[in-house]
Amino acid sequence: MDIYSTCVIGGGSAGVMAVLRSVLNNDNTLFFPGTKLHRKRSREFWVRKVENMPGHLDYTRGIDQPNKESLKWLEEGLFKDKFHWKKQRGVVDIKKEENNFIITDSEGEVYKAQHVILCTGVMDVQPHIKESIKDILPFANKQTADYCLRCDGHHILNKEVAIIGHTESTAWVSVMLYERYKVPNMMILTNGEKPEFSEDLLKLLSLYKIDVFEEPIEQVLGDKKSGQLDGFILCCGTSVHAQMCFISLGMIVYNELAKSVGAEVDERGFVLTNSKGETNIPNFYVAGDLRAGVKKQIYTAWDTAVDSADDINAKIRRDKRQRLLDQS
Ligand SMILES: Cc1cc2nc3c(=O)[nH]c(=O)nc-3n(C[C@H](O)[C@H](O)[C@H](O)COP(=O)(O)OP(=O)(O)OC[C@H]3O[C@@H](n4cnc5c(N)ncnc54)[C@H](O)[C@@H]3O)c2cc1C
C-alpha cells in the first residue's frame, strides 16, 4: 500500500488551502473533500458573496468558486503527480498505527498517511420553527438571515433587525451590532427559550431599547423566492417587523474524527492544538474553524492551513536531511 506524506480531510477554506500549500511544497498529498452530504452540512456550501475580503466580490459562492479554480489548476498543472484527489469522498474512520494513520473513506477504501490535516469545520445551529429548520433556509440563502458578525454584520445598516437566540452571547451580539450600526429598531426573539442574560446586559438592552420576545416563532413573514424578509409571527399572534435577522444559536463542531484518534477538545468541542495546528496526537493537525482559539473566518482558515502544511513539510525535510547526514 502507498504511504502518502499528508492526508487533507475537508474541502472548504482550510482544506483547499492545506492541499494547495502541501502540493506546492512538493509533498505527496491525499485529499478528501467530503461527500455531497458532508458538503451540504458545511459552512463552505452555504457561503454566498464574501464582502469582507478583498478580491472576492465577483464570486456568487465565495468559497466554492475560487476553490474549484485552484483545484482544477492543481489537477492539470506541473504538480499533478503529487495531488491525489478523491472526488466526492469523505473519511469515515482514522486510526493511528505505529508511525502512520490508517484512513478509511466513504467507499470503504483504506489508505496510509504519515500526517493528517483535519479541516472538517463547523455548522451554525438553525432555529426550529414549528419543529423544522426549513422555513428559515430560503432567507439564509439570500442573506437576509445571517450568522457571522464579522462577515455580514454590516448588512443590517439602516434596517429593522431581529436577533434569534437566548444566551449571553446572543445578548452580546445584539449589543455589539447596535453599537456599531445604530439601527432604527432591534429586538431579540428567544423562540420559546428562557433568556440567560446577566443583570448588566439586561440594563444595556433596556438602554438601547432592544425588546426581548420570549414566545416561540410560528411563522417567518416575507418572500421566500427573493429572500425579502418582513418579520415574524410569534405564538401569541403578535407580529414583529424585521428586514434582517441574525441567528445566534451556537455551532455544531465536526470533531468526531479528531476525537476518535484521541485528540483533545475544549469545553465547546473545538480541537486544542499548538501554534502550528498539531494536536496532542503527534502528526495529527487541525486547521480552520474546527481549531480552538482562532477566528472563524476564511482568512484564518487559510493561515492555519498554511502553518500546518509548512510544519509537516519542515518535518519531512528534516527527516530526509538527517538520513542523508547519517549515511554520509
Ligand atoms: C452564512 C455564512 C457566511 C460566511 N461568510 C463569510 C465571509 O464573508 N467571510 C469570511 O471570512 N468567512 C465567512 N464565513 C465563515 C467561513 O465560512 C468559515 O470560516 C470557513 O468556511 C471555515 O473553513 P473550514 O475549512 O474550517 O470549514 P468549511 O469551509 O465549512 O469546510 C468544511 C469541509 O469539511 C468537509 N467535511 C466534513 N466532514 C468530512 C469528512 N468526514 N470527510 C471529508 N470531508 C469532510 C466538508 O465537505 C467541507 O468541505 C461565513 C460563514 C457562514 C455560515
The ligand as an SDF file (V2000), in Angstrom:
LIG
                    3D

 53 58  0  0  0  0  0  0  0  0999 V2000
  -23.5100   32.1000    6.0090 C   0  0  0  0  0  0  0  0  0  0  0  0
  -22.0330   32.2580    6.2670 C   0  0  0  0  0  0  0  0  0  0  0  0
  -21.3570   33.2990    5.6510 C   0  0  0  0  0  0  0  0  0  0  0  0
  -19.9800   33.4580    5.8610 C   0  0  0  0  0  0  0  0  0  0  0  0
  -19.3490   34.4820    5.2460 N   0  0  0  0  0  0  0  0  0  0  0  0
  -18.0300   34.6700    5.4290 C   0  0  0  0  0  0  0  0  0  0  0  0
  -17.3820   35.7970    4.8590 C   0  0  0  0  0  0  0  0  0  0  0  0
  -17.9960   36.6020    4.1540 O   0  0  0  0  0  0  0  0  0  0  0  0
  -16.0450   35.9400    5.1130 N   0  0  0  0  0  0  0  0  0  0  0  0
  -15.3400   35.0660    5.9080 C   0  0  0  0  0  0  0  0  0  0  0  0
  -14.1270   35.2560    6.1010 O   0  0  0  0  0  0  0  0  0  0  0  0
  -15.9430   33.9970    6.4780 N   0  0  0  0  0  0  0  0  0  0  0  0
  -17.2630   33.7820    6.2580 C   0  0  0  0  0  0  0  0  0  0  0  0
  -17.9020   32.7340    6.8920 N   0  0  0  0  0  0  0  0  0  0  0  0
  -17.1030   31.8110    7.7100 C   0  0  0  0  0  0  0  0  0  0  0  0
  -16.4310   30.7760    6.7870 C   0  0  0  0  0  0  0  0  0  0  0  0
  -17.4280   30.1120    6.0530 O   0  0  0  0  0  0  0  0  0  0  0  0
  -15.6280   29.7780    7.5960 C   0  0  0  0  0  0  0  0  0  0  0  0
  -14.7460   30.4480    8.4760 O   0  0  0  0  0  0  0  0  0  0  0  0
  -14.8060   28.8710    6.6920 C   0  0  0  0  0  0  0  0  0  0  0  0
  -15.6430   28.2240    5.7480 O   0  0  0  0  0  0  0  0  0  0  0  0
  -14.0640   27.8260    7.5350 C   0  0  0  0  0  0  0  0  0  0  0  0
  -13.3850   26.9340    6.7090 O   0  0  0  0  0  0  0  0  0  0  0  0
  -13.2140   25.3980    7.1240 P   0  0  0  0  0  0  0  0  0  0  0  0
  -12.4030   24.7910    6.0310 O   0  0  0  0  0  0  0  0  0  0  0  0
  -12.7550   25.2900    8.5080 O   0  0  0  0  0  0  0  0  0  0  0  0
  -14.6920   24.7840    7.0880 O   0  0  0  0  0  0  0  0  0  0  0  0
  -15.6700   24.6610    5.8310 P   0  0  0  0  0  0  0  0  0  0  0  0
  -15.3530   25.6890    4.8200 O   0  0  0  0  0  0  0  0  0  0  0  0
  -17.0530   24.6080    6.3680 O   0  0  0  0  0  0  0  0  0  0  0  0
  -15.3110   23.2380    5.2110 O   0  0  0  0  0  0  0  0  0  0  0  0
  -15.5380   22.0260    5.8630 C   0  0  0  0  0  0  0  0  0  0  0  0
  -15.2850   20.9230    4.8480 C   0  0  0  0  0  0  0  0  0  0  0  0
  -15.1700   19.6750    5.5220 O   0  0  0  0  0  0  0  0  0  0  0  0
  -15.7660   18.6920    4.7090 C   0  0  0  0  0  0  0  0  0  0  0  0
  -16.0370   17.5190    5.5630 N   0  0  0  0  0  0  0  0  0  0  0  0
  -16.8020   17.4410    6.6790 C   0  0  0  0  0  0  0  0  0  0  0  0
  -16.7530   16.2050    7.1910 N   0  0  0  0  0  0  0  0  0  0  0  0
  -15.9170   15.4780    6.3890 C   0  0  0  0  0  0  0  0  0  0  0  0
  -15.4410   14.1180    6.3760 C   0  0  0  0  0  0  0  0  0  0  0  0
  -15.7910   13.2580    7.3140 N   0  0  0  0  0  0  0  0  0  0  0  0
  -14.6000   13.7290    5.3760 N   0  0  0  0  0  0  0  0  0  0  0  0
  -14.1960   14.6080    4.4300 C   0  0  0  0  0  0  0  0  0  0  0  0
  -14.6140   15.8910    4.3890 N   0  0  0  0  0  0  0  0  0  0  0  0
  -15.4620   16.3080    5.3450 C   0  0  0  0  0  0  0  0  0  0  0  0
  -16.9680   19.3380    4.0750 C   0  0  0  0  0  0  0  0  0  0  0  0
  -17.3340   18.6660    2.8950 O   0  0  0  0  0  0  0  0  0  0  0  0
  -16.3750   20.7500    3.8020 C   0  0  0  0  0  0  0  0  0  0  0  0
  -15.7650   20.7210    2.5200 O   0  0  0  0  0  0  0  0  0  0  0  0
  -19.2710   32.5480    6.7270 C   0  0  0  0  0  0  0  0  0  0  0  0
  -19.9700   31.5010    7.3410 C   0  0  0  0  0  0  0  0  0  0  0  0
  -21.3230   31.3640    7.1310 C   0  0  0  0  0  0  0  0  0  0  0  0
  -22.0580   30.2310    7.7850 C   0  0  0  0  0  0  0  0  0  0  0  0
  1  2  1  0
  2  3  1  0
  2 52  2  0
  3  4  2  0
  4  5  1  0
  4 50  1  0
  5  6  2  0
  6  7  1  0
  6 13  1  0
  7  8  2  0
  7  9  1  0
  9 10  1  0
 10 11  2  0
 10 12  1  0
 12 13  2  0
 13 14  1  0
 14 15  1  0
 14 50  1  0
 15 16  1  0
 16 17  1  0
 16 18  1  0
 18 19  1  0
 18 20  1  0
 20 21  1  0
 20 22  1  0
 22 23  1  0
 23 24  1  0
 24 25  2  0
 24 26  1  0
 24 27  1  0
 27 28  1  0
 28 29  2  0
 28 30  1  0
 28 31  1  0
 31 32  1  0
 32 33  1  0
 33 34  1  0
 33 48  1  0
 34 35  1  0
 35 36  1  0
 35 46  1  0
 36 37  1  0
 36 45  1  0
 37 38  2  0
 38 39  1  0
 39 40  1  0
 39 45  2  0
 40 41  1  0
 40 42  2  0
 42 43  1  0
 43 44  2  0
 44 45  1  0
 46 47  1  0
 46 48  1  0
 48 49  1  0
 50 51  2  0
 51 52  1  0
 52 53  1  0
M  END
$$$$
